[in-house]
Amino acid sequence: MSRKPELRGRAARLARLLPAGGGHAARTPFVLLVVLLLGGGLIGLLVLNSALSEGSFHLDDLQRDTKSLTDEEQALQRDVDTYSAPDALQRRARELGMVPGGDPAFLNPDGSVKGVPGTAAQQSSARNPVVRPPEVLALTRTTAPATSAPAAAVPSAGTATPRIPTPRIPTPQAPAPTPSAQPSSTPGR
């Protein structure tokens, strides 16, 4: 009674397609393949997650650097705007001893002069003393001897603008001739 019923027709054809018996031996490689794929996927996800975390830290560092550089740029731009403001330029010009210019004259393309030039307004040295900026002081210290200041570096009370000394650049000279190359002159000839 434990006999299998005989299959006919369509059921018989389907039964021939399925292997009979030995199902345990075919399952072992499949299970190993699935376990290896799952393990490889988990390791791949771990490596990918680590790389993304490292990239995130690097991105945070770059954003912090960008923010600090942007703040520095804005501070420098504020300084430039402050120094280039008209009132600041006028104040610095007065400190340097500059005075407003007179009426300008213009040269036409044919060489004729249009307008009459005016002289610069004279300022009294008592009202606006000449204050020399640190750049000029440093320049005079490096170019002048320590014992005396050059006359061109110290402005007089009646001058409109101070003179800044220009550093002297030594000019190359030809080498002196050797004594053997000079003709000898004897006084007794």
C-alpha positions in Angstrom: 0.0 0.0 0.0 2.8 2.3 0.1 3.2 2.0 -3.5 3.5 5.2 -5.5 0.8 5.9 -7.9 1.9 5.8 -11.5 1.8 9.2 -13.2 0.4 9.7 -16.6 0.5 12.5 -19.2 1.5 15.9 -18.1 2.5 14.9 -14.5 4.7 12.1 -15.9 6.6 14.6 -18.1 7.1 17.0 -15.2 8.3 14.2 -12.9 11.0 13.2 -15.4 12.4 16.8 -15.3 13.0 16.7 -11.6 15.8 14.6 -10.3 14.9 11.7 -8.2 16.8 11.3 -4.9 20.2 12.8 -3.9 18.8 16.2 -3.0 21.1 16.6 0.0 24.3 16.5 -2.0 23.3 19.2 -4.4 22.3 21.7 -1.6 25.8 22.0 0.0 27.5 24.0 -2.8 24.5 26.3 -3.1 24.4 27.0 0.6 28.2 27.7 0.5 27.7 30.1 -2.4 24.9 32.0 -0.7 27.0 32.3 2.5 30.0 33.6 0.6 27.9 36.1 -1.3 26.3 37.4 1.9 29.7 37.6 3.7 31.3 39.4 0.7 28.4 41.8 0.5 28.7 42.6 4.2 32.5 43.2 4.0 31.9 45.3 0.9 29.3 47.4 2.8 31.7 47.8 5.7 34.5 49.0 3.4 32.2 51.4 1.5 30.9 52.8 4.8 34.4 53.4 6.1 35.3 55.2 2.8 32.2 57.4 3.0 33.0 58.3 6.6 36.6 59.2 5.7 35.3 61.3 2.8 32.8 63.0 5.1 35.6 64.0 7.6 37.7 65.3 4.7 34.7 67.3 3.4 34.2 68.8 6.9 37.8 69.8 7.1 37.6 71.4 3.6 34.4 73.3 4.6 36.0 74.6 7.8 39.1 75.8 5.8 36.8 77.4 3.2 34.9 79.2 6.0 38.1 80.5 7.6 39.5 81.6 4.2 36.2 83.3 3.4 36.3 85.1 6.8 39.9 86.2 6.1 39.0 87.5 2.6 36.1 89.5 4.0 38.3 91.0 6.7 40.9 92.0 4.1 38.2 93.4 1.8 36.9 95.5 4.8 40.5 96.8 5.3 40.8 97.7 1.6 37.5 99.4 1.7 38.5 101.3 4.8 41.8 102.5 3.4 40.3 103.4 0.0 37.5 105.5 1.4 37.8 109.2 0.3 38.1 110.5 3.9 40.8 108.0 4.7 42.7 108.9 1.6 42.4 112.6 2.4 43.6 112.1 5.9 46.6 110.0 4.7 47.5 112.6 2.1 47.5 115.3 4.8 49.7 113.1 7.0 52.1 112.8 4.1 52.2 116.6 3.7 50.2 116.7 0.4 47.9 119.6 -0.4 45.0 119.9 -2.8 46.1 120.8 -6.3 45.1 123.9 -8.1 43.2 124.3 -11.3 44.4 121.8 -13.9 45.5 122.5 -17.5 44.9 120.1 -20.3 47.0 119.4 -23.4 45.2 119.1 -26.6 46.3 116.5 -29.2 47.8 119.3 -31.3 50.0 120.4 -28.4 48.1 123.5 -27.4 47.3 124.0 -23.7 43.6 124.4 -22.6 43.1 126.2 -19.4 45.4 128.0 -17.0 47.1 125.9 -14.4 46.7 127.0 -10.8 49.2 126.6 -8.0 48.6 124.2 -5.1 47.2 125.7 -2.0 49.9 126.4 0.6 49.3 125.0 4.0 50.8 126.3 7.2 53.2 123.8 8.9 51.8 124.9 12.3 48.3 123.9 11.5 49.1 120.6 9.7 52.6 119.3 10.7 54.3 116.9 8.3 54.0 113.4 9.7 56.2 110.9 7.9 54.8 107.3 7.6 56.7 104.4 8.9 57.6 103.2 5.3 59.5 106.4 4.7 61.2 106.3 8.0 62.4 102.7 7.4 63.6 103.7 3.9 65.7 106.6 5.3 67.2 104.4 8.0 68.3 101.8 5.5 69.7 104.2 3.0 71.2 106.9 5.2 74.1 106.7 7.6 73.2 106.5 11.2 75.0 109.7 12.2 73.3 112.2 9.9 70.0 112.3 7.9 70.2 113.4 4.2 69.0 116.9 3.5 66.5 115.6 0.9 64.8 113.4 3.5 63.9 116.1 6.0 61.3 118.5 4.6 61.4 122.1 5.4 58.5 124.0 6.8 57.8 125.9 3.5 57.7 122.8 1.2 54.4 121.4 0.1 55.4 117.8 -0.2 58.2 115.9 1.5 60.9 114.4 -0.6 61.6 110.7 -0.2 65.3 109.8 -0.8 65.9 107.3 -3.5 68.3 104.5 -2.8 71.6 104.7 -4.6 72.3 101.8 -6.9 76.0 101.2 -7.6 76.7 101.3 -11.3 79.0 98.7 -12.7 82.4 100.0 -13.5 85.1 98.6 -15.8 87.9 96.9 -14.0 91.0 99.1 -13.4 93.9 98.4 -15.7 96.8 96.5 -14.3 100.1 98.4 -13.7 101.8 96.3 -16.4 99.3 97.5 -19.1 99.9 101.2 -18.4 102.7 102.8 -20.4 105.6 103.8 -18.2 106.8 107.3 -18.5 110.2 108.1 -17.5 111.0 111.7 -16.7 114.6 111.6 -17.9 114.1 111.0 -21.6 
